[in-house]
């Protein structure tokens, strides 16, 4: 790995504890504190129709896809000192290419303010009505906190972004897998780890080099009407655990996007995407060592994680 690693965020001053109502929430802590969802006005439940065959299928059928890549690198947020995200163009190019190789169409936007981001999302939603897809992905490369990410001029809550594409507000994506990949810090604490020797039993006790490298449906004919959870079929992929920072290298981009792109490229036909993400967790969480250049950070690590609301197995590379 060349170049020096840096946190993919500007540090929040120790004196800042979070103003009441601030969408960024409280200052990130070592043990994250659950933040309740804001009050929502009750709405009538949505009823959707799905065939029994589709309901019973074990995995999503994917023959087409769309990925949006939001690449924010220069910021002008009032009251915040957010540095340029040097190296992010490498991530944007790499992840776009990987999804393109899977047959996804992609749209790449760079340095969008919040209003333009919202307009982009709304345009895509209208586009999906006329040209539906089997899988949707959103990749956000930006600065962020545990509760959201930054547009070039304002903070955007993750919850609001997700709500844009949920079952209520984006009917074309109902029952379709929605992958949300967020490359940003989720706080300012640094994850720590222990050094573990990797031993190869074929090397006569030598220590190897650890470099970075459906019963209720029975008898119901044809179709069945169900109630669909608003947040169903989402897969959230984060570069770090809640409250922790993430790293970026000016010469090579971020370790997470680099390893994720490589894992997607090497993904086997009909391989479950969970296993791909698990391998990325292992490679980044256990082998990546940020080159911070200070001895006190020798045990710093970065641990990715993912949260699934999927209702079926997700195979991005399918036979046939």
Buried (B, 14 or more C-beta within 10 A) or exposed (E): BEEEBBBBBBEBEEEEEBEEEEBBBBBBEEEBEEEEEEEEEEEEEEEEEBEBEBBEEEBBEBEEBBBBBBBBBEBEBEEBEBBEBBBBBBBBBBBBEBBEEBBBEBBBBBBBBBEBBBEBBEEBBEBBEEEBBBBBBBBBBBBBBBBBBBBBBBBBBBBEBBBBBBBBBBEBBBBBBBBBBBBBBBBBBBBEBEEEEEEEEEEEEEEEEEEBEEEEEEEEEEEBEEEBEBBBBBBBBBBBBBBBBBBBBBEBBBBBBBBBBBBBEEBEEEBBBBEBBBBBBEBBBBBBBBBBEEEEBEEBBBBBBBEBBBBBBBBBBBEE
